[in-house]
Amino acid sequence: MKIDFGSFSKQDASKYLGDKVELSLLISKKCLEEITNDFPNDSIHRIEFEILTEGFLLFMIAARDGLLQEINKKLSSPLNENRVNLQNATFGNQLTSDPNPRFTQIWNLISNCIQQPSKVIITKSPQFWEWDRTNSWLWEINALRNKIAHRSINGQQIIPGSNGLVTKLIICELSIRPIIRLNNRINTVPIPNPKLETIHEEKPKDYFENCFKKFEKLKQDIRNLL
């Protein structure tokens, strides 16, 4: 596995050195280019997948944090750098209470992507769960980054299947509704352990690319207001 950044012109080098957000996005994008849509089974490709995925998530969050610091510096009463995070309610209050109304617009942009998915019970099948993820993509990226820091993103658990068969219950860290794969068929199943609730995506590369594009748009929309 090799991530090729090519060569930098002096102009590009200066741009990236002067813009932490863009540098983080560059590294994240290079990792993303090497990620595949298939969860690998052999150990060599699994470790490559783990490294690339962790790199992508790590630098996406670094880009997010850099953007938050940019916003904070423009506030009329900036917070200390170590207090600028989305878990700190004070940061959101600072944005919405700033005399410049553009900061309320910025907070609305951020709020529209950091909500935790809410569970929606399907009336016909109450044992299954659907999830409203309309405004959660950046929350999901952050949750995945926190999880992969402590355990594999490509984990599996073996459970008994029907007729005594052994079936794999996929609980990879990209799965909020685990699925049972049996005889090449895919069925959603109730989550047996709430601690395993995460985000499910069949095609991780497509999912990550979608998040990356959303972040680039969020970055541009915020910078247009700063």
C-alpha positions in Angstrom: 0.0 0.0 0.0 1.3 3.4 -1.0 -0.3 6.8 -0.8 1.1 9.1 -3.4 0.9 12.8 -2.8 3.0 13.6 -5.9 5.1 16.7 -5.8 4.2 20.1 -4.5 4.9 23.5 -6.2 6.0 26.2 -3.9 2.6 27.9 -4.3 0.8 24.7 -3.3 3.1 24.1 -0.4 2.6 27.6 0.9 -1.2 27.2 0.5 -1.4 24.0 2.5 1.0 25.2 5.2 -1.1 28.3 5.7 -4.4 26.5 5.8 -4.8 23.6 8.3 -8.3 22.8 7.0 -7.1 22.3 3.4 -4.1 20.3 4.5 -6.2 18.0 6.5 -8.7 17.6 3.6 -5.8 16.8 1.3 -4.6 13.9 3.5 -8.1 12.7 4.0 -8.8 12.7 0.3 -5.7 10.7 -0.5 -6.7 8.1 2.0 -10.2 8.0 0.6 -8.9 7.4 -2.9 -7.5 4.1 -1.8 -10.5 2.9 0.2 -12.7 0.2 -1.5 -16.4 -0.5 -1.3 -15.7 -4.1 -0.3 -15.0 -5.1 3.3 -11.8 -7.2 2.9 -11.5 -10.7 4.4 -7.8 -11.5 4.2 -5.5 -10.0 6.8 -3.3 -7.9 4.5 -6.2 -6.1 2.9 -8.0 -5.7 6.2 -5.1 -3.9 7.8 -4.8 -1.7 4.7 -8.5 -0.9 5.0 -8.1 -0.2 8.7 -5.2 2.2 8.1 -6.9 4.0 5.3 -10.2 4.3 7.1 -8.6 5.6 10.3 -6.5 8.1 8.3 -9.6 9.3 6.5 -11.7 9.8 9.6 -8.8 11.3 11.6 -8.1 14.0 9.1 -11.8 14.7 8.4 -12.2 15.5 12.1 -8.9 17.5 12.0 -10.4 19.5 9.2 -13.6 20.0 11.2 -11.7 21.2 14.3 -9.6 23.6 12.1 -12.8 25.1 10.7 -14.2 25.5 14.2 -11.1 27.4 15.2 -11.4 29.7 12.2 -15.0 30.5 13.2 -14.0 31.1 16.8 -11.2 33.6 15.8 -13.8 35.8 14.0 -16.2 36.0 17.0 -16.4 39.3 18.8 -15.5 37.5 22.0 -13.5 34.4 21.1 -13.2 31.4 23.4 -9.9 29.9 24.5 -8.8 27.4 21.8 -9.3 24.4 24.1 -12.9 25.2 24.6 -13.8 25.2 21.0 -15.7 22.0 20.4 -19.2 20.9 19.5 -19.7 19.2 22.9 -19.2 22.5 24.6 -22.6 24.2 24.7 -20.8 27.5 25.3 -19.5 27.5 21.8 -22.9 27.3 20.2 -24.2 30.0 22.6 -21.3 32.2 21.6 -22.2 31.8 17.9 -26.0 32.5 18.3 -25.4 35.4 20.7 -22.8 37.2 18.7 -23.8 40.7 17.5 -23.0 39.7 13.9 -26.1 37.7 12.6 -23.9 35.7 10.2 -22.7 33.6 13.1 -26.3 32.4 13.8 -26.4 31.4 10.1 -23.1 29.5 10.6 -24.5 27.7 13.7 -27.5 26.7 11.7 -25.3 25.2 9.0 -23.4 23.2 11.7 -26.5 22.2 13.5 -27.9 20.7 10.3 -25.3 17.9 10.3 -24.4 17.1 13.9 -27.7 15.7 15.2 -27.6 12.1 16.5 -29.8 9.8 14.4 -33.2 9.3 16.0 -34.8 5.8 16.2 -38.1 5.4 14.3 -40.1 2.3 15.0 -41.6 0.6 11.9 -45.3 0.1 12.6 -45.6 -3.1 10.6 -42.5 -4.6 12.1 -41.9 -3.1 15.6 -38.9 -5.4 16.2 -37.0 -3.6 13.5 -35.6 -0.1 13.7 -35.2 2.6 11.1 -33.2 5.7 11.7 -33.7 9.3 10.7 -30.2 10.3 9.6 -31.2 13.5 7.7 -29.0 15.8 9.7 -26.4 13.4 11.1 -23.5 12.9 8.7 -20.9 14.9 10.6 -22.1 13.3 13.9 -21.6 9.9 12.3 -18.1 10.7 11.1 -17.1 11.8 14.6 -18.7 8.7 16.2 -16.9 6.4 13.8 -13.6 8.2 14.5 -14.1 7.8 18.2 -14.9 4.1 17.8 -12.0 3.2 15.5 -9.6 4.7 18.0 -10.4 1.9 20.3 -11.4 -1.1 18.2 -11.6 -2.5 14.6 -14.0 -0.9 12.1 -14.4 -4.3 10.4 -15.4 -6.5 13.3 -17.7 -9.6 13.1 -19.6 -11.6 15.5 -20.7 -15.2 15.0 -24.2 -16.2 16.1 -26.3 -19.4 15.6 -28.4 -19.3 12.5 -31.6 -21.1 11.5 -31.6 -24.9 11.3 -28.5 -25.0 13.4 -26.4 -23.3 10.8 -23.8 -20.8 11.8 -24.5 -17.3 10.5 -22.4 -14.2 10.6 -23.9 -11.2 12.1 -22.0 -8.2 10.7 -21.5 -5.6 13.4 -18.8 -3.7 11.7 -18.5 -0.2 13.1 -20.4 1.0 10.0 -23.6 -0.7 11.1 -26.5 0.8 13.0 -28.8 -2.0 11.9 -26.8 -5.3 11.8 -27.6 -7.6 9.0 -27.6 -11.4 8.8 -26.1 -12.8 5.6 -27.4 -16.3 5.0 -27.2 -18.2 1.6 -26.4 -14.9 -0.1 -29.5 -13.3 1.2 -29.5 -10.2 3.4 -32.0 -9.6 6.1 -32.2 -6.9 8.7 -32.4 -8.1 12.3 -33.1 -6.5 15.6 -30.0 -5.3 17.4 -29.4 -7.8 20.3 -27.1 -5.4 22.2 -27.7 -1.7 22.3 -24.0 -1.1 22.7 -23.5 -2.4 19.2 -25.6 0.4 17.7 -23.6 2.2 15.0 -24.0 3.2 11.4 -24.6 0.7 8.6 -23.4 1.3 5.1 -23.1 -1.4 2.4 -20.5 0.6 0.4 -18.1 2.5 2.7 -16.2 4.3 -0.1 -19.4 5.8 -1.5 -20.5 6.7 1.9 -17.2 8.4 2.8 -17.1 10.2 -0.5 -20.5 11.6 0.1 -19.5 12.8 3.6 -16.3 14.4 2.1 -18.3 16.3 -0.5 -20.7 17.5 2.1 -17.9 18.7 4.3 -16.3 20.6 1.4 -19.7 22.4 0.8 -20.1 23.1 4.5 -16.6 24.6 4.6 -17.3 26.8 1.6 -20.7 27.9 2.9 -19.1 28.9 6.3 -16.2 30.6 4.8 -18.5 32.7 2.6 -20.1 34.0 5.8 -16.9 34.7 7.7 
